[in-house]
Amino acid sequence: MTVLGITGTLGSGKGTIVELLKAKGYRHFSVREFLIGEIKRRGLAVNRDSMTMVANDIRTKEGSEYIIASLLRDALQNPNVDCVIESIRNPKEIDFLKANAKFYLLSVDADVRIRYDRIRLRQSETDNVDFETFIANEQREMCSNQSTNQNIAICMQRADFKLYNNGSREDLSHSLDLVMQKIKKSSQRPDWDEYFMALANMVASRATCDRGRSGCVIVKDRQVLVTGYVGSPMGLPHCDEVGHLFKKTTHEDGTISNHCVRTVHAEQNAICQAARRGISIDGSTLYCRMTPCRTCAMLIINCGIRRVVCEKRYHIAEESEAMFGDAGIELQYFSDEVLKYSNQ
């Protein structure tokens, strides 16, 4: 079961998103309705003040996650149907849902005047207020120093997906469809290329040069043979410690580019690891963040690597691409985006 949470500013379109999700088969669980039921049980007037007071009181006495836990418990009665929980307002509610469900948080916002006009049109029992009261209510709910109180601003910052609803219902529906596509893809089991590229990006987090911080994984028969990341030769200082060592290269067309030559490239380090450990990489596949440079490409060819998979293109990849083509090495990209960084 996938659980979607909705947070956002007053009148931004949370209810409209819920309606669109219900049309897609999602079950709806509402913090608002939960609170209205409790307000009526206590014999209070149903308005924005009582909703805020009761919500904060419940979180203080029962725990910040109590309301959300109650709704999730109801949702789990039918675990085969996805659901949406409307009006996430406290960061600890997010923590609870992340820990107990396959959960994604969506936030929605819009221009303040557009939002005020919307709440006046819907004429609910909590929205019949003037503009100044509307602003005051929102400011009270957006931020708080009390961990059990509503803190919508922090919730919106933590959203997995952010929607802006200044346009039509159709515009919002289109934006939501794009989000749903991303959620569907993230929920699917990754294929082998996605899996090994994710490993290469994790390896890259060890890199010690922040220019094109890169990692490499070499794989054969769906087994990782060696890894490598950008870093200085053993025993020598790293860029993270002493800064970059730049060398300028003048190209045939007269352009000049800057390169840091302090480090060994990720692909070169992976190949060195294979050599030191006596691991054959003949017939393997290499995964890396960007098109290998000319030197790396030559090493890859001579090592017998038969396939290279890159996340993005390097800005001067033409020579490497031509060599791979001439050598019969399969070259694939996850994206046609060209990877660039400062001071090239």
NORFENUR-V269866 format. One record per run of one state. SS is the DSSP state (@ for helix, = for strand, . for the rest). FROM is the first residue (numbers start at 1). TO is the last residue. Records with the same first field share a line. If there is no record, write none. Layout:
SS: FROM-TO / FROM-TO
This chain:
.: 1-1 / 9-13 / 24-26 / 42-47 / 63-65 / 79-82 / 87-90 / 101-101 / 110-111 / 123-130 / 143-151 / 158-160 / 165-168 / 188-191 / 205-214 / 221-222 / 230-230 / 233-238 / 243-245 / 251-255 / 261-262 / 265-265 / 278-284 / 291-293 / 304-306 / 315-317 / 328-329 / 334-337 / 340-344
=: 2-8 / 27-30 / 83-86 / 102-109 / 161-164 / 215-220 / 223-229 / 231-232 / 246-250 / 256-260 / 263-264 / 285-290 / 307-314 / 330-333 / 338-339
@: 14-23 / 31-41 / 48-62 / 66-78 / 91-100 / 112-122 / 131-142 / 152-157 / 169-187 / 192-204 / 239-242 / 266-277 / 294-303 / 318-327
